[in-house]
Structures are given as structure tokens and as C-alpha cells.
Amino acid sequence: MTAREQFMPAARITAQGLLLAATALDPLARLCVLLFVLIYLGVILPTVWSRSPDRRSAALRTLETLAGMLRKSGRQ
């Protein structure tokens, strides 16, 4: 057992554990998780990790648009 496993035994993520967690969620929670993952993979990661300035700026504009929509819906 490594030191990390000793202090954080629940930190190991397996595919079986993810499937089990996904089946325990209700449909609305699954949809929220799916939307978060898609936005994270499609917008946030390209904003940070892309080498192309055009791709970074496009992802940043999309992220700003999404954040603006969230701010507007929060005010209502």
C-alpha cells in the first residue's frame, strides 16, 4: 500500500465505481453531470491547454458567453 492510498483510500477512481455512481443518480442529476463534463471538456480545457491562439480565444469567448448567461439567469 502506498502512502497516498493509506491516507486517501477513497481517492482511487475506477470505471466500475463511476458507473455505479452514475446509476445511483436520478435523471436530472445525470443530465447536470453530463452538461458539466461536456462544457469542461469542450470549453474550459481548450481555453487553458490549447497551443493555438485562435482556439484559445474562441474557447474564452464561449466561456464568457456561458458565464454571462449564468449571471443573467441568477438575477431573475
C-alpha positions in Angstrom: 0.0 0.0 0.0 1.4 3.4 -1.0 1.4 6.4 1.3 -1.3 8.0 -0.8 -3.6 5.0 -0.6 -3.0 4.9 3.2 -4.2 8.4 3.7 -6.7 8.7 0.9 -8.2 5.2 0.3 -11.3 6.6 -1.4 -9.3 8.6 -3.9 -8.9 5.7 -6.3 -11.4 6.1 -9.2 -12.3 3.1 -11.2 -14.6 2.7 -14.2 -16.8 0.4 -12.2 -17.1 3.0 -9.4 -18.0 5.7 -11.9 -20.7 3.5 -13.4 -22.1 2.7 -10.0 -22.2 6.3 -9.1 -23.9 7.2 -12.3 -26.6 4.7 -11.8 -27.3 6.0 -8.3 -28.2 9.4 -9.6 -31.6 10.5 -10.7 -32.0 11.5 -14.4 -31.8 15.3 -13.7 -28.6 14.9 -11.8 -27.2 12.7 -14.6 -28.1 15.4 -17.1 -26.3 18.1 -15.0 -23.2 16.0 -14.7 -23.2 15.3 -18.4 -23.6 19.0 -19.2 -20.8 19.9 -16.8 -18.4 17.3 -18.3 -19.2 18.4 -21.9 -18.6 22.1 -21.0 -15.5 21.2 -19.1 -14.0 19.1 -22.0 -15.3 21.3 -24.8 -14.7 24.8 -23.5 -12.6 25.1 -20.3 -9.8 22.7 -21.2 -9.2 24.2 -24.7 -9.2 27.7 -23.1 -6.3 26.6 -20.8 -4.3 24.0 -22.8 -4.6 24.8 -26.5 -1.4 25.9 -28.2 -3.4 27.6 -30.9 -4.2 31.3 -30.0 -7.3 31.2 -32.2 -8.7 28.2 -30.5 -7.9 29.6 -27.0 -9.6 32.9 -27.9 -12.7 31.2 -29.3 -13.0 29.0 -26.2 -12.6 32.0 -24.0 -15.4 33.9 -25.8 -17.6 30.9 -25.5 -16.8 30.6 -21.8 -17.5 34.3 -21.3 -20.9 33.9 -23.1 -21.8 31.0 -20.9 -20.8 32.8 -17.8 -22.9 35.8 -18.9 -25.9 33.6 -19.4 -25.5 32.2 -15.9 -25.2 35.7 -14.4 -28.3 36.9 -16.1 -30.3 33.8 -15.1 -29.1 34.2 -11.5 -30.5 37.8 -11.3 -34.1 36.8 -12.2 
